[in-house]
Amino acid sequence: MKNVHRKIALGMCVAIFFPLWVHAQELSNTAGRMMEEEDRLTIGGYGQIDYNQLLDNGSYNNGGLDVHRLVLMFGYKFNAKTQFITEIEVEHVKEVFVEQAFLQYEILPWLKLRGGLMLIPMGIINEYHEPSTFNGVERPNLDKYVVPTTWREIGAGFTGTFPSAALSYQLYLVNGFNGYNDGPNLSGSNGFRKGRQKGAESIINSPNLSFKVNYFGLPGLQLGLSGYTGKTQSSLYSAIEKSDSQSLSSADSSVVGLSMLGMDARYQLGGLQLRGQVNLGLVSNSSSYNEFTGSDLGSSIGGWYVELSYDLLHNVEMFESGLIPFIRYEEYNTHASTEDPILQNPEFQRSDLTVGLGWKLAAGAMLKADIQWFNNKGTDDSIMQFNAGVAVWF
Protein backbone atom coordinates (compact mmCIF):
# COMPACT_ATOMS: atom_id res chain seq x y z
CA MET A 1 0.00 0.00 0.00
CA LYS A 2 2.77 2.42 0.94
CA ASN A 3 4.50 1.64 -2.34
CA VAL A 4 1.36 2.52 -4.30
CA HIS A 5 0.99 5.88 -2.61
CA ARG A 6 4.75 6.48 -2.96
CA LYS A 7 4.51 5.91 -6.71
CA ILE A 8 1.48 8.19 -6.99
CA ALA A 9 3.41 10.90 -5.13
CA LEU A 10 6.41 10.37 -7.43
CA GLY A 11 4.16 10.68 -10.47
CA MET A 12 2.75 13.91 -9.05
CA CYS A 13 6.24 15.37 -8.68
CA VAL A 14 7.28 14.38 -12.20
CA ALA A 15 4.04 15.44 -13.86
CA ILE A 16 3.53 18.73 -12.05
CA PHE A 17 6.76 20.20 -10.77
CA PHE A 18 9.24 19.28 -13.50
CA PRO A 19 7.71 21.63 -16.12
CA LEU A 20 7.53 24.64 -13.78
CA TRP A 21 10.75 26.17 -15.13
CA VAL A 22 9.35 26.44 -18.66
CA HIS A 23 6.77 28.67 -20.40
CA ALA A 24 3.06 28.24 -21.23
CA GLN A 25 -0.23 29.22 -22.92
CA GLU A 26 -3.88 28.21 -22.49
CA LEU A 27 -5.37 25.65 -24.89
CA SER A 28 -8.92 25.26 -26.18
CA ASN A 29 -11.29 22.43 -27.09
CA THR A 30 -14.14 22.30 -29.60
CA ALA A 31 -16.72 23.85 -27.28
CA GLY A 32 -14.38 26.69 -26.33
CA ARG A 33 -13.46 27.31 -29.94
CA MET A 34 -17.11 27.41 -31.03
CA MET A 35 -18.03 29.87 -28.29
CA GLU A 36 -15.40 32.27 -29.63
CA GLU A 37 -16.97 32.30 -33.11
CA GLU A 38 -18.87 35.40 -34.19
CA ASP A 39 -21.36 33.53 -36.41
CA ARG A 40 -24.82 32.88 -35.02
CA LEU A 41 -24.69 29.17 -35.93
CA THR A 42 -21.46 27.16 -35.88
CA ILE A 43 -20.83 23.49 -36.61
CA GLY A 44 -17.88 21.35 -35.60
CA GLY A 45 -17.06 17.76 -34.90
CA TYR A 46 -14.52 15.01 -34.50
CA GLY A 47 -14.17 11.30 -35.06
CA GLN A 48 -11.86 8.32 -34.86
CA ILE A 49 -11.69 5.00 -36.69
CA ASP A 50 -9.55 2.37 -34.97
CA TYR A 51 -7.77 -0.90 -35.66
CA ASN A 52 -6.68 -2.90 -32.60
CA GLN A 53 -4.66 -6.11 -32.89
CA LEU A 54 -3.67 -8.21 -29.89
CA LEU A 55 -0.15 -9.62 -30.37
CA ASP A 56 0.38 -13.05 -28.85
CA ASN A 57 3.00 -15.46 -30.16
CA GLY A 58 1.19 -18.43 -28.65
CA SER A 59 -2.21 -18.00 -30.29
CA TYR A 60 -4.10 -16.38 -33.16
CA ASN A 61 -6.28 -13.36 -32.39
CA ASN A 62 -8.76 -11.53 -34.56
CA GLY A 63 -8.09 -7.84 -34.98
CA GLY A 64 -10.79 -5.31 -34.19
CA LEU A 65 -12.00 -2.61 -36.59
CA ASP A 66 -14.31 0.06 -35.26
CA VAL A 67 -15.74 3.46 -36.05
CA HIS A 68 -15.06 4.19 -32.41
CA ARG A 69 -16.83 7.51 -32.28
CA LEU A 70 -18.25 10.11 -34.63
CA VAL A 71 -19.36 13.39 -33.11
CA LEU A 72 -21.12 16.49 -34.41
CA MET A 73 -21.20 19.68 -32.38
CA PHE A 74 -23.55 22.62 -32.87
CA GLY A 75 -23.30 26.04 -31.32
CA TYR A 76 -25.95 28.76 -31.46
CA LYS A 77 -25.44 32.36 -30.37
CA PHE A 78 -28.71 34.00 -29.35
CA ASN A 79 -26.96 37.30 -28.70
CA ALA A 80 -23.54 38.56 -27.62
CA LYS A 81 -24.01 37.14 -24.11
CA THR A 82 -26.09 33.98 -24.59
CA GLN A 83 -24.93 30.76 -26.26
CA PHE A 84 -25.93 27.11 -26.49
CA ILE A 85 -23.50 24.25 -27.18
CA THR A 86 -24.43 20.65 -27.86
CA GLU A 87 -22.43 17.57 -28.82
CA ILE A 88 -24.06 14.48 -30.34
CA GLU A 89 -21.95 11.31 -30.34
CA VAL A 90 -22.40 7.99 -32.13
CA GLU A 91 -20.19 5.24 -30.71
CA HIS A 92 -19.44 1.93 -32.45
CA VAL A 93 -22.00 2.87 -35.16
CA LYS A 94 -24.89 1.85 -32.90
CA GLU A 95 -24.88 3.81 -29.62
CA VAL A 96 -26.07 7.43 -29.60
CA PHE A 97 -25.21 9.75 -26.72
CA VAL A 98 -25.47 13.44 -25.90
CA GLU A 99 -22.02 14.31 -24.61
CA GLN A 100 -22.63 18.00 -23.93
CA ALA A 101 -25.68 20.26 -23.98
CA PHE A 102 -25.38 23.47 -22.00
CA LEU A 103 -26.54 27.08 -22.06
CA GLN A 104 -24.07 29.82 -21.18
CA TYR A 105 -24.82 33.43 -20.23
CA GLU A 106 -22.17 36.09 -19.66
CA ILE A 107 -22.98 38.10 -16.53
CA LEU A 108 -19.59 39.82 -16.45
CA PRO A 109 -16.49 39.30 -18.62
CA TRP A 110 -15.02 37.07 -15.87
CA LEU A 111 -18.31 35.50 -14.71
CA LYS A 112 -20.37 33.25 -16.99
CA LEU A 113 -23.37 31.21 -15.84
CA ARG A 114 -23.50 27.74 -17.35
CA GLY A 115 -26.21 25.08 -17.00
CA GLY A 116 -27.07 21.74 -18.61
CA LEU A 117 -25.10 18.60 -19.42
CA MET A 118 -21.43 19.48 -18.89
CA LEU A 119 -18.06 17.76 -18.84
CA ILE A 120 -16.59 17.38 -15.37
CA PRO A 121 -13.35 19.44 -15.48
CA MET A 122 -10.98 16.73 -14.23
CA GLY A 123 -7.54 16.17 -15.77
CA ILE A 124 -6.70 16.78 -19.43
CA ILE A 125 -8.45 14.24 -21.66
CA ASN A 126 -11.91 14.55 -20.10
CA GLU A 127 -12.20 18.07 -21.53
CA TYR A 128 -9.68 17.89 -24.39
CA HIS A 129 -10.72 14.52 -25.82
CA GLU A 130 -10.80 15.35 -29.54
CA PRO A 131 -8.68 12.52 -31.09
CA SER A 132 -6.29 14.77 -33.00
CA THR A 133 -5.39 16.64 -29.79
CA PHE A 134 -3.84 13.66 -27.97
CA ASN A 135 -1.15 11.16 -28.89
CA GLY A 136 -1.96 7.51 -29.40
CA VAL A 137 -4.92 5.78 -30.98
CA GLU A 138 -6.58 5.19 -27.60
CA ARG A 139 -6.91 7.55 -24.67
CA PRO A 140 -4.77 6.88 -21.57
CA ASN A 141 -6.28 4.16 -19.38
CA LEU A 142 -5.92 6.45 -16.35
CA ASP A 143 -8.67 8.47 -18.06
CA LYS A 144 -10.79 5.34 -18.41
CA TYR A 145 -10.62 3.60 -15.04
CA VAL A 146 -9.89 6.45 -12.62
CA VAL A 147 -11.26 9.76 -13.96
CA PRO A 148 -13.36 8.24 -15.93
CA THR A 149 -13.55 9.83 -19.40
CA THR A 150 -15.88 10.93 -20.87
CA TRP A 151 -17.35 12.00 -17.54
CA ARG A 152 -20.27 14.40 -17.82
CA GLU A 153 -23.32 15.14 -15.69
CA ILE A 154 -26.20 17.61 -15.47
CA GLY A 155 -25.77 20.66 -13.31
CA ALA A 156 -25.11 24.39 -13.15
CA GLY A 157 -22.35 26.72 -12.13
CA PHE A 158 -19.92 29.40 -13.16
CA THR A 159 -16.87 29.69 -15.38
CA GLY A 160 -14.61 32.53 -16.40
CA THR A 161 -11.13 33.86 -17.06
CA PHE A 162 -8.95 36.49 -15.41
CA PRO A 163 -6.51 37.42 -18.22
CA SER A 164 -4.39 39.72 -16.04
CA ALA A 165 -3.79 36.88 -13.57
CA ALA A 166 -3.53 34.23 -16.33
CA LEU A 167 -6.17 32.15 -14.53
CA SER A 168 -9.36 30.45 -15.64
CA TYR A 169 -11.84 28.60 -13.44
CA GLN A 170 -14.89 26.34 -13.48
CA LEU A 171 -17.21 25.69 -10.53
CA TYR A 172 -20.28 23.45 -10.84
CA LEU A 173 -22.94 21.69 -8.79
CA VAL A 174 -23.88 18.44 -10.55
CA ASN A 175 -25.61 15.13 -9.94
CA GLY A 176 -23.26 12.36 -8.83
CA PHE A 177 -22.58 8.83 -10.04
CA ASN A 178 -25.43 6.34 -9.83
CA GLY A 179 -23.89 3.86 -7.41
CA TYR A 180 -26.90 1.58 -7.06
CA ASN A 181 -29.79 0.81 -9.40
CA ASP A 182 -31.27 -2.66 -8.84
CA GLY A 183 -27.71 -3.71 -8.03
CA PRO A 184 -24.24 -2.18 -7.63
CA ASN A 185 -22.74 -0.08 -10.43
CA LEU A 186 -19.36 0.40 -8.75
CA SER A 187 -16.61 -2.21 -8.47
CA GLY A 188 -12.92 -2.80 -8.04
CA SER A 189 -12.38 -3.70 -11.69
CA ASN A 190 -14.08 -0.61 -13.18
CA GLY A 191 -14.05 1.88 -10.34
CA PHE A 192 -16.80 4.48 -10.90
CA ARG A 193 -16.98 4.13 -14.68
CA LYS A 194 -20.30 2.26 -14.84
CA GLY A 195 -21.87 4.79 -12.48
CA ARG A 196 -21.77 7.67 -14.99
CA GLN A 197 -25.34 8.83 -15.60
CA LYS A 198 -24.50 10.80 -18.77
CA GLY A 199 -27.64 12.91 -18.51
CA ALA A 200 -29.88 9.94 -19.41
CA GLU A 201 -32.87 10.06 -17.02
CA SER A 202 -30.43 10.82 -14.22
CA ILE A 203 -31.42 10.66 -10.57
CA ILE A 204 -30.15 12.89 -7.79
CA ASN A 205 -30.30 12.55 -4.02
CA SER A 206 -27.64 15.11 -3.15
CA PRO A 207 -25.59 17.46 -5.35
CA ASN A 208 -21.85 17.06 -5.93
CA LEU A 209 -19.25 19.81 -6.29
CA SER A 210 -16.74 20.00 -9.15
CA PHE A 211 -14.12 22.66 -9.80
CA LYS A 212 -10.97 23.36 -11.78
CA VAL A 213 -8.44 26.19 -11.86
CA ASN A 214 -5.99 26.60 -14.77
CA TYR A 215 -2.86 28.74 -14.81
CA PHE A 216 -1.43 29.79 -18.21
CA GLY A 217 0.80 32.75 -17.36
CA LEU A 218 4.02 31.42 -18.89
CA PRO A 219 4.31 30.82 -22.65
CA GLY A 220 3.99 27.15 -23.49
CA LEU A 221 2.94 25.95 -20.03
CA GLN A 222 -0.51 25.21 -18.62
CA LEU A 223 -1.11 23.88 -15.10
CA GLY A 224 -4.43 22.56 -13.83
CA LEU A 225 -5.81 21.78 -10.38
CA SER A 226 -9.10 19.85 -10.28
CA GLY A 227 -11.36 18.79 -7.44
CA TYR A 228 -14.55 16.79 -7.01
CA THR A 229 -16.48 15.85 -3.89
CA GLY A 230 -19.89 14.43 -3.08
CA LYS A 231 -21.94 11.27 -2.71
CA THR A 232 -23.20 8.73 -5.23
CA GLN A 233 -26.90 8.50 -5.99
CA SER A 234 -29.12 5.48 -5.32
CA SER A 235 -32.50 4.35 -6.64
CA LEU A 236 -33.34 2.99 -3.16
CA TYR A 237 -34.21 6.47 -1.88
CA SER A 238 -37.29 6.58 -4.08
CA ALA A 239 -40.57 6.73 -2.11
CA ILE A 240 -39.05 5.96 1.31
CA GLU A 241 -41.18 7.03 4.25
CA LYS A 242 -39.17 9.32 6.48
CA SER A 243 -40.15 7.17 9.44
CA ASP A 244 -38.95 3.95 7.76
CA SER A 245 -35.54 3.70 9.42
CA GLN A 246 -34.81 0.21 8.06
CA SER A 247 -35.31 1.21 4.42
CA LEU A 248 -33.37 4.41 5.02
CA SER A 249 -30.49 2.44 6.50
CA SER A 250 -30.44 0.15 3.44
CA ALA A 251 -30.43 3.14 1.12
CA ASP A 252 -27.58 4.72 3.08
CA SER A 253 -25.58 1.50 2.66
CA SER A 254 -25.96 1.74 -1.12
CA VAL A 255 -24.18 5.11 -1.22
CA VAL A 256 -20.49 6.00 -1.06
CA GLY A 257 -18.71 9.33 -0.94
CA LEU A 258 -16.02 10.28 -3.45
CA SER A 259 -13.42 13.02 -3.05
CA MET A 260 -11.01 13.29 -5.98
CA LEU A 261 -8.05 15.58 -6.55
CA GLY A 262 -6.33 15.94 -9.89
CA MET A 263 -3.30 17.86 -11.10
CA ASP A 264 -2.09 18.14 -14.67
CA ALA A 265 0.59 19.92 -16.68
CA ARG A 266 1.12 20.58 -20.39
CA TYR A 267 4.23 22.15 -21.86
CA GLN A 268 5.25 22.94 -25.42
CA LEU A 269 8.52 24.39 -26.67
CA GLY A 270 8.95 24.26 -30.43
CA GLY A 271 8.36 20.64 -31.43
CA LEU A 272 8.76 19.34 -27.87
CA GLN A 273 5.61 18.49 -25.92
CA LEU A 274 5.39 17.22 -22.35
CA ARG A 275 2.26 16.10 -20.55
CA GLY A 276 1.64 14.77 -17.08
CA GLN A 277 -1.35 14.01 -14.88
CA VAL A 278 -2.02 12.56 -11.45
CA ASN A 279 -5.35 11.68 -9.81
CA LEU A 280 -6.21 10.39 -6.35
CA GLY A 281 -9.74 9.56 -5.21
CA LEU A 282 -10.79 8.71 -1.63
CA VAL A 283 -13.95 6.64 -1.16
CA SER A 284 -15.94 6.72 2.08
CA ASN A 285 -18.49 4.10 3.26
CA SER A 286 -17.02 1.49 0.89
CA SER A 287 -17.14 -1.22 3.56
CA SER A 288 -20.91 -0.84 4.10
CA TYR A 289 -21.45 -0.56 0.35
CA ASN A 290 -19.56 -3.77 -0.36
CA GLU A 291 -21.29 -5.66 2.46
CA PHE A 292 -24.73 -4.53 1.27
CA THR A 293 -24.19 -5.02 -2.48
CA GLY A 294 -21.62 -7.83 -2.60
CA SER A 295 -19.25 -5.65 -4.61
CA ASP A 296 -15.51 -5.10 -4.11
CA LEU A 297 -15.11 -1.34 -4.41
CA GLY A 298 -11.83 0.06 -3.08
CA SER A 299 -11.51 2.78 -0.47
CA SER A 300 -9.13 4.73 -2.70
CA ILE A 301 -8.24 4.81 -6.40
CA GLY A 302 -5.49 6.65 -8.20
CA GLY A 303 -2.81 6.82 -10.82
CA TRP A 304 -0.53 8.99 -12.94
CA TYR A 305 1.09 9.24 -16.34
CA VAL A 306 3.85 11.15 -18.07
CA GLU A 307 4.22 11.62 -21.83
CA LEU A 308 6.94 12.96 -24.10
CA SER A 309 6.53 13.75 -27.81
CA TYR A 310 8.44 15.67 -30.47
CA ASP A 311 7.27 16.98 -33.85
CA LEU A 312 10.11 16.16 -36.25
CA LEU A 313 8.74 18.58 -38.87
CA HIS A 314 7.91 21.54 -36.62
CA ASN A 315 10.71 23.71 -38.06
CA VAL A 316 10.52 22.63 -41.69
CA GLU A 317 8.69 25.38 -43.60
CA MET A 318 8.02 23.30 -46.73
CA PHE A 319 5.77 20.97 -44.70
CA GLU A 320 2.40 22.00 -43.31
CA SER A 321 2.10 18.60 -41.67
CA GLY A 322 3.72 17.12 -38.58
CA LEU A 323 5.43 13.83 -37.74
CA ILE A 324 5.18 13.15 -34.01
CA PRO A 325 6.80 10.18 -32.26
CA PHE A 326 5.81 9.83 -28.60
CA ILE A 327 6.16 7.68 -25.51
CA ARG A 328 3.75 7.50 -22.57
CA TYR A 329 4.01 5.59 -19.29
CA GLU A 330 1.14 5.31 -16.83
CA GLU A 331 0.25 3.52 -13.62
CA TYR A 332 -3.25 3.24 -12.18
CA ASN A 333 -4.93 1.22 -9.45
CA THR A 334 -8.63 0.91 -8.66
CA HIS A 335 -7.65 -0.88 -5.44
CA ALA A 336 -5.05 1.58 -4.20
CA SER A 337 -6.51 0.68 -0.79
CA THR A 338 -9.48 -1.25 0.61
CA GLU A 339 -11.17 -1.04 4.01
CA ASP A 340 -11.28 -4.84 4.12
CA PRO A 341 -7.77 -6.29 3.47
CA ILE A 342 -9.37 -9.53 2.21
CA LEU A 343 -10.81 -7.62 -0.77
CA GLN A 344 -7.42 -6.22 -1.81
CA ASN A 345 -6.86 -7.44 -5.36
CA PRO A 346 -3.34 -6.92 -6.75
CA GLU A 347 -4.67 -7.56 -10.27
CA PHE A 348 -6.14 -4.07 -10.26
CA GLN A 349 -2.67 -2.50 -10.02
CA ARG A 350 -1.72 -1.93 -13.63
CA SER A 351 0.84 -0.11 -15.76
CA ASP A 352 0.88 0.69 -19.48
CA LEU A 353 3.67 1.69 -21.83
CA THR A 354 2.68 3.18 -25.18
CA VAL A 355 5.12 4.02 -27.98
CA GLY A 356 3.85 5.38 -31.26
CA LEU A 357 3.85 7.83 -34.13
CA GLY A 358 1.34 10.38 -35.36
CA TRP A 359 1.33 11.89 -38.83
CA LYS A 360 -0.52 15.20 -38.83
CA LEU A 361 -1.69 15.68 -42.42
CA ALA A 362 -3.26 19.05 -41.62
CA ALA A 363 -4.58 20.88 -38.61
CA GLY A 364 -7.19 18.49 -37.20
CA ALA A 365 -6.39 15.48 -39.41
CA MET A 366 -4.06 12.69 -38.28
CA LEU A 367 -3.02 9.12 -38.98
CA LYS A 368 -1.82 7.24 -35.89
CA ALA A 369 -0.05 4.01 -35.02
CA ASP A 370 1.35 2.68 -31.74
CA ILE A 371 2.27 -0.40 -29.73
CA GLN A 372 1.11 -0.84 -26.15
CA TRP A 373 2.37 -3.08 -23.37
CA PHE A 374 -0.24 -3.70 -20.65
CA ASN A 375 1.28 -5.04 -17.44
CA ASN A 376 -0.59 -6.46 -14.49
CA LYS A 377 1.59 -5.93 -11.43
CA GLY A 378 -0.36 -8.43 -9.35
CA THR A 379 0.04 -11.38 -11.69
CA ASP A 380 3.09 -10.26 -13.72
CA ASP A 381 1.00 -10.88 -16.85
CA SER A 382 1.87 -8.73 -19.86
CA ILE A 383 -0.12 -8.16 -23.05
CA MET A 384 1.10 -6.43 -26.20
CA GLN A 385 -1.24 -4.72 -28.67
CA PHE A 386 -0.82 -2.87 -31.95
CA ASN A 387 -3.16 0.01 -32.75
CA ALA A 388 -3.69 2.18 -35.84
CA GLY A 389 -6.29 4.78 -36.56
CA VAL A 390 -7.69 7.81 -38.34
CA ALA A 391 -8.39 10.94 -36.31
CA VAL A 392 -10.21 14.10 -37.42
CA TRP A 393 -11.30 17.32 -35.70
CA PHE A 394 -12.93 20.33 -37.33
Order of alpha helices (4+ residues) and beta strands (2+ residues): alpha-alpha-beta-beta-beta-beta-beta-alpha-beta-beta-beta-beta-beta-beta-alpha-beta-beta-alpha-beta-beta-beta-beta-beta
